[in-house]
């Protein structure tokens, strides 16, 4: 199984992206995050950067715990042991750090 998190955050520079990445990793520390790729500008929106992580342990419980990191804003799909959810900033909901505007988390089986 893999637990994968992609998020987009309000960000205007590489330096700011590095600061946000540090704060996100601190907020995710109980999931032992490892960066899947370095932060990079999101090609669709110039004021957003993309951050991607793999999280541990890759379990249904970890997936649920990550969903609980925000008081709302998620839409979820579950199929057996695989699950995915999308979070959109709305109202006063925050996910991990205030700059995060959108996130996708996936729990899926890996190919043998």
Buried (B, 14 or more C-beta within 10 A) or exposed (E): BBBBBBBBBBBEEEEBBEBBBEBBBEBBEEBEBEEBEEBEBBEEEEEBBBBBBBBEEBBBEBBEEBBEBBEEBBEEEEEEEBBBBBBEBEEEBBBBBEBBBBBBBBBBEEEE
